[in-house]
Amino acid sequence: MTTAIELRGVGKRFTKYVDTPMLVTAAARFRPRTRRDKLWAIRGVDLEVEDGESVGIIGRNGSGKSTLMTMIGGITAPTEGSVKVWGRVAPLISVGVGFHKELTGRENVYVNGSILGLTRKQIDSRLEAIIDFAEVEEFIDTPVKFYSSGMYVRLGFSVAVHSEPDVLLVDEVLAVGDIGFQVKCFERMQEVRARGTTIVMVSHNLGAIQRMCERVLFVNDGTPQLVASPDEAISAFHRLMSTSTETVVDAGSGKRMEPGVVRIDDIELIGKGGEPTGAVEASDPIVVRVHAHALQDMDDIVVKLLLFGPDGTVVYGDSTADQSLGSVRADSDITCDAAFRATLPTGTYSAMVHLERPDLRTTLFQSSLLSFFVNGRNTVAGQADLEARFTLGSAADRHRHLQSLTNLADGDGRGAGEDVDDLETLFGRTRR
């Protein structure tokens, strides 16, 4: 394997200006009003990324993740150490970077494409695909100063991925788009990665990091903590958050992250036999079980379950937001079960659990991903198994089945058992 990115002893220092209060300035008239301090945003980073590898960078807000990305992208130079990147780089580090507000979307495509190393002929051949992916056809000849942040991101991402870069840098900008666009972007990033593009991404979405990346760099307070597998790095991040008392705001979701209240110790999948498992049959009853420990008293808590499909998209989500689980005492153990049937197409799925405050604006703890395999329904496509039943028969048979559905919906006075029998004939009560 050849190296795509090499960082050796990389650090970035900024000058921090601290204004002295006016009353103090008046009392000490000859002292300077502004003091200059040196602030190391990040320091001591050693990292090698191979061609075609996907690496994630995680950490709390202010830990130096975005500063590191700007140095990899060549936007800023390191104060110390060396940064080497081989190949054409497409940085998606901030909304609207590389766009001129007075130019139209179409003109910015050409400007941004040229910055990314494309010729005019190459941009001409890809223009229609870029506009189509960004879904801004109606506004492509409108100055981008009138674009929303979501339109900025869609167009910028579209130009970046269609430039076929050797290295794609993605900071948290994708969180600005709507959920449909985020899914579309992650699908395209999977395609780009499959073609051999090197990807470095920063995200507070730990599920996305775990699905997209082979390795993860965990940084805290400007210092690299470790480079490890996604599971190991995310676990280290969770351990840090569980011992911290600092409340931060997730720039991606806008939710407050309040550590030090509760922690999740384990998450497991329980099969129909009542034992932990990693594989189940389609339509089997299963339980996602969470073992947690309260660090403080809580009046109530919300448990939120998210289920991700093989491609990383959310196929199901639910929570206890409409019910009260009651108060929780400090230093007590909590066990919560989320039971459902695995009515899913064959494939590998992942479950994640969030513990939140009842206001749904504050996340207390986020579990690691629990991966499991569903087997037995190879004919099913899509994100859910609706267990359709197919029947063959005469037109009269089909009419009778459809009439039974209509009667049940209208409530025509027929016996409930008679309608249920008709429905069972059409759909069946159990899988066959």
FENPECOR-V634400 format. One record per backbone hydrogen bond with DSSP energy under -1.0 kcal/mol. CO is the residue of the C=O (numbers start at 1). NH is the residue of the N-H. If there is no record, write none. Layout:
co & nh
CO & NH
CO & NH
This chain:
co & nh
2 & 51
4 & 86
5 & 49
6 & 84
7 & 47
8 & 82
10 & 45
11 & 79
11 & 80
12 & 41
12 & 42
14 & 39
16 & 37
18 & 35
21 & 25
22 & 26
23 & 27
24 & 28
28 & 31
33 & 20
35 & 18
37 & 16
39 & 14
42 & 12
45 & 10
47 & 7
49 & 4
49 & 5
50 & 53
53 & 199
54 & 214
54 & 215
55 & 201
56 & 217
58 & 219
60 & 63
63 & 222
64 & 68
65 & 69
66 & 70
67 & 71
68 & 72
69 & 73
70 & 75
70 & 76
80 & 11
82 & 8
84 & 6
88 & 166
88 & 167
90 & 169
92 & 171
94 & 97
96 & 99
100 & 103
101 & 145
103 & 144
104 & 108
105 & 109
106 & 110
107 & 111
108 & 112
109 & 113
110 & 114
111 & 115
112 & 116
113 & 118
114 & 117
119 & 123
120 & 124
121 & 125
122 & 126
123 & 127
126 & 130
127 & 131
128 & 132
129 & 133
130 & 134
131 & 135
131 & 136
136 & 139
139 & 142
140 & 106
142 & 105
143 & 146
144 & 147
148 & 152
149 & 153
150 & 154
151 & 155
152 & 156
153 & 157
154 & 158
155 & 159
156 & 160
157 & 161
158 & 162
161 & 164
166 & 198
167 & 90
168 & 200
169 & 92
170 & 202
172 & 175
173 & 176
178 & 182
179 & 183
180 & 184
181 & 185
182 & 186
183 & 187
184 & 188
185 & 189
186 & 190
187 & 191
188 & 192
189 & 193
190 & 194
191 & 195
192 & 197
193 & 196
198 & 168
199 & 55
200 & 170
201 & 57
204 & 206
205 & 209
206 & 210
207 & 211
208 & 212
209 & 213
215 & 56
216 & 228
217 & 58
218 & 225
218 & 226
220 & 223
222 & 43
223 & 220
226 & 218
228 & 216
229 & 233
230 & 234
231 & 235
232 & 236
233 & 237
234 & 238
235 & 239
236 & 240
237 & 241
238 & 242
248 & 257
250 & 254
255 & 250
256 & 363
257 & 248
261 & 295
261 & 296
263 & 293
266 & 291
268 & 289
269 & 277
270 & 287
271 & 274
275 & 271
278 & 373
280 & 375
281 & 284
284 & 342
286 & 340
287 & 270
288 & 338
289 & 268
290 & 336
291 & 265
291 & 266
292 & 334
293 & 263
294 & 331
298 & 328
302 & 356
303 & 320
304 & 354
305 & 318
306 & 352
307 & 315
307 & 316
308 & 350
309 & 312
313 & 309
316 & 307
318 & 305
320 & 323
328 & 298
332 & 294
334 & 292
336 & 290
338 & 288
340 & 286
341 & 343
342 & 283
342 & 344
343 & 385
347 & 374
349 & 372
350 & 308
351 & 370
352 & 306
353 & 367
354 & 304
355 & 364
355 & 365
356 & 302
357 & 360
361 & 256
362 & 357
363 & 258
365 & 355
370 & 351
372 & 349
373 & 280
374 & 347
375 & 282
377 & 346
377 & 380
394 & 398
395 & 399
396 & 400
397 & 401
398 & 402
399 & 403
400 & 404
401 & 405
402 & 406
403 & 407
404 & 408
405 & 409
406 & 410
407 & 411
407 & 412
415 & 419
416 & 420
417 & 421
418 & 422
419 & 423
420 & 424
421 & 425
422 & 426
423 & 427
